[in-house]
């Protein structure tokens, strides 16, 4: 009897760890996140002073990287402008969240509502003059004007919130 209980528990656990969220996202065309490992724009050289320490804080930025019909690629970046390594701690696997609102202010999407996150303490370390980057692909929205607001979900740290209005073609 115990072996059946253990076997059933493992099946339920493994089913929860599957990639059904990715298939679900692909089917309904929900915005998806990038891998967070791209530190430079493709094909562009860094501008002078881009990697140096300029001020004394973590500086968030949000910009449009690419626009195509039915798709917009955005990049959220946190740059450590301090003279020390910054460590940000999280209470789950979720590091950021974002909402997308249409031109009337109605929320049309929130990233965390369609995703599950592992419940584990984690941390993000950003060295002096370096950045943490997160690419976000927004697709399958009706053509129009939208505003995305993104923030860090760290515990006991600033949100580093940033908003940007963009056009979906």
C-alpha positions in Angstrom: 0.0 0.0 0.0 2.9 2.4 0.8 4.5 1.8 -2.5 1.3 2.9 -4.3 1.1 6.0 -2.2 4.7 6.9 -3.0 4.3 6.1 -6.7 1.1 8.3 -6.9 2.8 11.1 -5.0 5.7 11.1 -7.5 3.4 11.1 -10.5 1.5 14.1 -9.2 4.8 15.9 -8.4 6.3 15.2 -11.8 3.1 16.2 -13.5 3.2 19.6 -11.8 6.8 20.1 -12.9 6.0 19.6 -16.6 6.1 22.2 -19.3 2.3 22.7 -19.6 2.7 26.4 -18.8 4.9 26.9 -21.9 2.4 25.1 -24.1 -0.5 27.0 -22.6 1.4 30.3 -23.3 2.1 29.3 -26.8 -1.5 28.4 -27.5 -3.0 31.6 -26.3 -0.1 33.8 -27.3 0.6 35.3 -23.9 3.7 37.4 -23.4 6.6 35.3 -22.4 9.9 36.1 -20.7 13.4 35.9 -22.1 16.2 34.0 -20.5 17.7 37.1 -18.6 21.2 36.3 -20.0 21.4 38.7 -22.9 23.4 41.7 -21.8 23.9 43.6 -25.1 21.7 44.5 -28.0 22.6 42.3 -31.0 24.8 43.9 -33.6 25.5 47.1 -31.6 28.6 48.2 -29.9 28.3 49.5 -26.3 28.5 53.3 -26.0 31.4 54.8 -24.1 30.8 54.8 -20.4 28.0 52.3 -20.7 29.6 49.8 -18.4 31.2 52.2 -16.0 29.9 53.4 -12.6 28.1 56.7 -13.0 26.0 57.2 -9.8 25.3 55.5 -6.5 22.2 53.4 -7.0 20.6 50.6 -9.0 19.2 52.1 -12.1 16.2 50.4 -13.8 15.5 50.9 -17.5 12.9 49.6 -19.9 13.1 49.9 -23.7 11.7 48.5 -26.9 14.3 46.3 -28.6 12.3 45.2 -31.7 8.9 45.7 -33.2 7.2 43.5 -35.8 3.7 43.0 -36.8 1.9 41.3 -33.8 5.1 41.2 -31.7 7.2 43.6 -29.5 10.4 42.7 -27.7 11.1 44.7 -24.6 14.2 44.7 -22.3 14.1 45.4 -18.6 17.5 46.1 -17.1 18.8 46.8 -13.7 22.3 48.4 -13.7 24.4 48.5 -10.6 25.7 52.1 -10.5 27.2 51.6 -7.0 30.8 50.8 -5.9 29.8 47.5 -4.3 28.1 44.2 -5.2 24.4 44.4 -4.6 22.5 41.3 -3.5 18.7 41.1 -3.8 16.8 38.3 -2.1 13.5 36.7 -3.2 11.1 34.5 -1.4 10.2 32.5 -4.5 11.5 31.7 -8.0 9.7 34.8 -9.2 12.1 37.7 -9.8 9.8 40.1 -11.5 6.2 40.8 -12.5 4.6 43.1 -15.0 1.2 44.3 -16.1 0.0 45.5 -19.5 -2.7 48.0 -19.8 -4.5 49.3 -22.9 -4.9 53.0 -23.8 -8.0 53.3 -21.6 -6.1 52.0 -18.6 -7.7 48.6 -18.5 -5.4 45.8 -17.5 -5.2 43.2 -20.3 -2.4 41.0 -18.9 -0.5 40.3 -15.7 2.5 38.0 -15.9 2.1 36.4 -12.4 -1.5 35.4 -12.9 -0.6 32.8 -15.6 2.5 31.4 -13.9 3.5 29.3 -11.0 6.7 29.8 -9.2 8.8 27.5 -7.1 8.7 28.3 -3.4 12.4 28.6 -2.6 14.6 31.4 -1.2 16.8 32.8 -3.9 19.0 35.7 -4.6 20.3 37.9 -7.4 23.8 39.3 -7.3 24.7 42.3 -9.5 28.4 43.3 -9.5 29.6 46.9 -9.7 29.0 48.4 -13.1 27.2 45.2 -14.3 23.5 44.6 -15.2 20.8 42.1 -14.8 18.7 41.9 -18.0 15.3 40.4 -18.6 13.8 40.3 -22.1 10.0 40.2 -22.5 8.2 39.2 -25.7 4.7 40.7 -26.0 2.6 39.1 -28.7 -0.9 38.4 -29.9 -2.4 41.7 -28.6 -4.7 43.7 -30.8 -3.0 46.6 -32.7 -2.9 49.7 -30.5 -1.2 51.6 -27.8 -0.3 49.8 -24.5 1.6 50.6 -21.3 3.7 48.0 -19.6 4.8 48.4 -16.0 7.4 46.1 -14.7 8.9 45.7 -11.2 11.2 43.5 -9.2 9.5 41.2 -6.7 12.3 41.1 -4.1 11.7 41.0 -0.4 12.9 44.0 1.7 14.2 45.9 -1.4 13.0 48.6 -3.7 10.7 47.5 -6.5 12.8 49.3 -9.2 9.5 49.9 -11.1 9.6 51.1 -14.7 6.8 51.9 -17.2 6.8 52.3 -20.9 4.2 53.0 -23.5 4.6 51.1 -26.8 2.7 50.6 -30.0 1.6 47.1 -31.1 1.5 46.9 -34.8 
